[in-house]
Amino acid sequence: MRKFELFEMGDRETVMDMYTHFTHVTNELKSLGKSFTTEELVRKILRFLPHSWETKVTAIQEAKDMKKITLDELIGNLQTYELRKNSQQKEEIKKVMEDDSSNLDVEKMAMITRKFKKFFKKAKENSKTSTNSRTVTGHSSQDISNVVNLTTL
């Protein structure tokens, strides 16, 4: 007697991976004498789709006559949904990445502004208290180059 794996499509498997595995299992069952109607096969496929596909499964069950839908029609419908779903996920990821990069720009500008404020505050304090070999602002050329480097971030 042969052992059969139970299969439930995970979020990482594609519709084609699922269908290939499903076909393999049903062919093995046919070789053992078990046959299924098209309606039974369609219902079995819909049953082991992941929970995230529940809305699509419900839509298919309500919109289609389960006795008339073919496996090819079902798989085509599921593949179309999968492509649309993947496309939407990529767009969402891209949008999040763009939002994150604009937030980084704002954070960098805030940091540069704080550094400039500190720089000019120190310059003001040092120009009042120090008269050694510093520039007019009270900072050495090294201090000024450090602030300039910050602005190029």
C-alpha positions, 0 to 999 in steps of 0.5 A: 500500500502506498503512502499519500502526503496530505497537502495544503497550499502554503503562502509560498507555493504557487498555484502551479506547484499546488496543482502539480502536486494535486494532479500527482496525488489524484493520478496515484489514487486513480492507479489504485482504482479511486476516481473523482468527478470534476466537481469533487476535484474542484471542491478539493482544490478550493478546500486546501487553498490557504486561509489568505485565499478565502475571499477568492474561494467564496467568490468562486463558489458563489459565482460559478456553478460547481458542477460546470466549472472545469479544472482548467478554468479553475486553475486559470482563475486562481493563477490570475488571482495569484498574479494580481495578488503578487503585483499588489504586494510588490506595489505595497512593498515599493510604496513602503520603501519609498515612504521609508526613504523619504522619512530617512531624508527628513531625519537626515535633515533634522540631524544636520539642522541640529548639528548646525545649531550646535556648531553656531552656538559653540562658535558664538561661545568660543568667539567670546572666550577664545582668542588663540589660533582659531578662525574668526568664528572661534572654530578651527578649519577642522571643525568647519570641515566636519560640519561641511561633511555632515551636509553631504550626507 
